[in-house]
């Protein structure tokens, strides 16, 4: 009788162990599935964001081609040319310009000043004090985040050197700049921009990662294509 009780107790203990072991396996499997879902969701979200960016860039370049074709077809009527350019630009509700820096693999669309998306926390921002590229001796000023986040579009800006090329596509033309100067300033909320006021320039501003300084990169216009 005592032997049977011991055997029964042993079976009960083994049964309890099997139940707990099964529960641990189930919980572990759920945790693994949850982790995989989070990682997969992140990659899928980034895929969708990149796909949307590619579509916007394609739409922008199609509009630029339309504007360029308008330039070729109309040569003697400047008023009509400007009106058609304006109508085409208005039809593009997304980007008004694209900046391209081959050395660091950057190609990013820009929203007009006053747009909800023209914000350094959402995109590369055209600053309010900026002029547009087609203004003679103007200064096109762009600011962007550095670091590791998704909106850190200027994270590799520190790799640029003098003579490096930067292009801005705007209103049917490509504005080709070269880097002529770069320097650091203290991060105070305002930037002292040192440039040649007799030249059309592009100024790029970002934070130097993990410091209290900002990088200022001055580019001068070489040609308009």
Buried (B, 14 or more C-beta within 10 A) or exposed (E): EEEEEEEEEEEEEEEEEEEEEEEEEEEEEEEEEEEEEEEEEEEEEEEEEEEEBEEBBEBBBEBBEBBBEBBEEBEEEEEEBEEBBEEBBEEBEBBBBBBBBEEBEBBBBBBBBEBEEBEBEEBBBBBEEBBBBBEEEBBBBBBBBBEEEEBBBBBBBBEBEEEBBBBBBBBBBBBBBBBBBBEEBEEEEEBEBEBEEEBBBBBBBBBBBEEEBBBBBBBBBBEEE
